[in-house]
Amino acid sequence: MTDSPFEIGQEVQHKAGNTKMIYIGMDDLGQAICTWMSGVDKRKDTFHPAELMPYKPRSPGIFVV
């Protein structure tokens, strides 16, 4: 089993997206297991750890009226 790149319970996101996910551990193949909400549905999937990064919320844009 591989060392964990994140702490269990840490908020992460996929490098290609902005959905906040919760890192819940590693599977036997060295994949990071994450959960997140999609509407009212709770989702769970595995990702290669290199695909993930700590969660950074989008900064609000500046609107000029």
N, CA and C of each residue as an Amber inpcrd file, in Angstrom:
protein
   195
   0.8450000  -1.1780000   0.0000000   0.0000000   0.0000000   0.0000000
   0.8880000   1.2380000   0.0000000   0.4200000   2.2980000  -0.6500000
   1.1880000   3.5310000  -0.7950000   0.9210000   4.4750000   0.3630000
   1.9140000   5.3050000   0.6890000   1.7000000   6.3400000   1.6950000
   0.6110000   7.2890000   1.2100000  -0.1430000   7.8020000   2.1500000
  -1.2520000   8.6850000   1.8180000  -0.7470000  10.0850000   1.4690000
  -1.1540000  10.6290000   0.3120000  -0.7270000  11.9660000  -0.0720000
  -1.5300000  13.0690000   0.6280000  -2.6730000  12.7040000   1.2170000
  -3.5480000  13.6490000   1.9050000  -3.9420000  13.0680000   3.2560000
  -4.4770000  13.9160000   4.1210000  -4.9770000  13.4380000   5.4010000
  -6.4290000  13.0190000   5.2400000  -6.8250000  11.9510000   5.9160000
  -8.2130000  11.5090000   5.8550000  -9.1070000  12.6430000   6.3350000
 -10.1410000  12.9420000   5.5590000 -11.0520000  14.0330000   5.8670000
 -10.6760000  15.3470000   5.2080000  -9.5160000  15.3840000   4.5480000
  -9.0700000  16.6200000   3.9000000  -9.9350000  16.9140000   2.6720000
 -10.2320000  18.1910000   2.4600000 -10.9510000  18.6120000   1.2670000
  -9.9770000  18.6710000   0.0980000 -10.3350000  18.0050000  -1.0020000
  -9.4870000  17.9660000  -2.2000000 -10.3570000  18.2670000  -3.4150000
  -9.7000000  18.4660000  -4.5450000 -10.4120000  18.6170000  -5.8080000
  -9.5760000  18.0010000  -6.9100000 -10.2620000  17.6150000  -7.9890000
  -9.5590000  17.1130000  -9.1680000  -8.8890000  18.3110000  -9.8390000
  -7.7060000  18.1200000 -10.3610000  -6.9840000  19.2240000 -10.9950000
  -7.7330000  19.7930000 -12.1960000  -8.6160000  18.9980000 -12.7990000
  -9.3580000  19.4640000 -13.9680000 -10.7500000  19.9960000 -13.6070000
 -11.0630000  20.1000000 -12.3190000 -12.3930000  20.5670000 -11.9260000
 -12.3450000  21.3570000 -10.6360000 -13.5210000  21.7450000 -10.1500000
 -13.5640000  22.5420000  -8.9310000 -14.4820000  21.9380000  -7.8740000
 -14.9840000  20.7220000  -8.0930000 -15.8760000  20.0970000  -7.1230000
 -15.1130000  19.7510000  -5.8570000 -15.6550000  20.1780000  -4.7190000
 -15.0180000  19.8520000  -3.4430000 -15.3390000  18.4030000  -3.0940000
 -14.2840000  17.6220000  -2.8420000 -14.4280000  16.2280000  -2.4550000
 -13.7330000  16.0280000  -1.1130000 -14.1010000  14.9680000  -0.4350000
 -13.4620000  14.6120000   0.8260000 -12.6340000  13.3510000   0.5930000
 -11.3480000  13.4380000   0.8950000 -10.4480000  12.2930000   0.7740000
 -10.7160000  11.3640000   1.9520000 -11.0060000  10.0780000   1.6550000
 -11.3080000   9.1380000   2.7410000 -10.3110000   7.9830000   2.8590000
  -9.2920000   7.9640000   2.0090000  -8.2730000   6.9270000   2.1460000
  -7.7620000   6.4340000   0.8050000  -6.9710000   5.3660000   0.8750000
  -6.3850000   4.7570000  -0.3230000  -6.9120000   3.3340000  -0.4550000
  -7.1170000   2.8870000  -1.6920000  -7.5100000   1.4950000  -1.8850000
  -6.2600000   0.6250000  -2.0460000  -6.4660000  -0.6600000  -2.2480000
  -5.3430000  -1.5990000  -2.3460000  -4.4870000  -1.4020000  -3.5890000
  -4.9950000  -0.6700000  -4.5720000  -4.2480000  -0.4150000  -5.8090000
  -3.5190000   0.9220000  -5.7860000  -3.5810000   1.6170000  -4.6340000
  -2.8960000   2.9010000  -4.5160000  -3.6950000   4.0750000  -5.0450000
  -4.9950000   3.8840000  -5.2660000  -5.8650000   4.9560000  -5.7420000
  -6.4760000   5.6880000  -4.5490000  -6.6170000   7.0100000  -4.6790000
  -7.2370000   7.8160000  -3.6340000  -8.7540000   7.6470000  -3.7210000
  -9.4000000   7.4000000  -2.5900000 -10.8480000   7.2580000  -2.5360000
 -11.4230000   8.5770000  -2.0340000 -12.3830000   9.1130000  -2.7740000
 -12.9930000  10.3910000  -2.4180000 -14.5130000  10.2810000  -2.4790000
 -15.1880000  11.1020000  -1.6530000 -16.6390000  11.2230000  -1.7050000
 -16.9960000  12.6870000  -1.9160000 -18.1620000  12.9270000  -2.5030000
 -18.6440000  14.2910000  -2.6970000 -20.1420000  14.2400000  -2.9340000
 -20.7690000  15.3980000  -2.8220000 -22.2050000  15.5120000  -3.0650000
 -22.4330000  16.0360000  -4.4800000 -23.3840000  15.4270000  -5.1610000
 -23.8130000  15.8740000  -6.4800000 -25.3220000  16.0740000  -6.3820000
 -25.7280000  17.3060000  -6.1160000 -27.1390000  17.5580000  -5.8270000
 -27.4740000  16.9230000  -4.4850000 -28.4360000  15.9960000  -4.4830000
 -28.7860000  15.3060000  -3.2400000 -28.1100000  13.9380000  -3.1480000
 -27.3680000  13.5620000  -4.1800000 -26.7180000  12.2510000  -4.2190000
 -25.2960000  12.3140000  -3.6880000 -24.9390000  11.3460000  -2.8490000
 -23.5580000  11.2190000  -2.3820000 -22.8300000  10.3140000  -3.3650000
 -21.7050000  10.7710000  -3.8850000 -20.9280000  10.0040000  -4.8630000
 -19.6140000   9.5750000  -4.2420000 -19.0360000   8.5220000  -4.7910000
 -17.7550000   7.9920000  -4.3050000 -17.0250000   7.4150000  -5.5070000
 -15.7180000   7.7170000  -5.6110000 -14.9300000   7.1860000  -6.7220000
 -13.4630000   7.1930000  -6.3220000 -12.6430000   6.5800000  -7.1570000
 -11.2010000   6.5480000  -6.9110000 -10.4920000   7.3360000  -8.0040000
  -9.3550000   7.9130000  -7.6230000  -8.5540000   8.7280000  -8.5350000
  -7.0840000   8.4340000  -8.2830000  -6.2620000   8.5720000  -9.3170000
  -4.8250000   8.5030000  -9.1000000  -4.4650000   9.7280000  -8.2630000
  -3.6500000   9.5810000  -7.2220000  -3.3270000  10.7200000  -6.3540000
  -2.7670000  11.9390000  -7.1020000  -2.0720000  11.7140000  -8.2180000
  -1.5100000  12.8470000  -8.9720000  -2.5970000  13.6950000  -9.6330000
  -3.8300000  13.1600000  -9.7380000  -4.9380000  13.9130000 -10.3260000
  -5.5580000  14.9040000  -9.3400000  -5.2200000  14.7770000  -8.0550000
  -5.8680000  15.5650000  -7.0150000  -4.9510000  16.6360000  -6.4430000
  -5.5730000  17.6530000  -5.8540000  -4.8400000  18.7040000  -5.1540000
  -5.7150000  19.1810000  -3.9960000  -5.1250000  19.8540000  -3.0100000
  -5.9500000  20.4000000  -1.9400000  -7.0060000  21.3410000  -2.5180000
  -8.1890000  21.3470000  -1.9240000  -9.3070000  22.1590000  -2.4120000
  -9.0190000  23.6440000  -2.2520000  -9.2730000  24.3810000  -3.3210000
  -9.1630000  25.8460000  -3.3020000 -10.4510000  26.3930000  -3.8890000
 -11.2850000  27.0240000  -3.0500000 -12.5270000  27.5650000  -3.6070000
 -12.2350000  28.6490000  -4.6360000 -13.1030000  28.7310000  -5.6100000
 -12.9500000  29.7950000  -6.6270000 -13.0830000  31.1440000  -5.9380000
 -12.2350000  32.0790000  -6.3360000 -12.3840000  33.4210000  -5.7840000
 -13.5200000  34.1200000  -6.5010000 -14.3010000  34.8590000  -5.7400000
 -15.3910000  35.5820000  -6.4040000 -14.8370000  36.6150000  -7.3780000
 -15.4640000  36.7370000  -8.4990000 -15.0260000  37.7280000  -9.4770000
 -15.4040000  39.1310000  -9.0340000 -14.7860000  40.0830000  -9.6270000
 -15.0880000  41.4770000  -9.3270000 -16.0540000  41.9660000 -10.3990000
 -17.2020000  42.4210000  -9.9640000 -18.2080000  42.9060000 -10.9050000
 -18.2970000  44.4170000 -10.7980000 -18.2710000  45.0700000 -11.9400000
 -18.3950000  46.5240000 -11.9850000 -19.7550000  46.8480000 -12.5830000
 -20.5040000  47.6940000 -11.8900000 -21.8440000  48.0370000 -12.3790000
 -21.8200000  49.4110000 -12.9970000
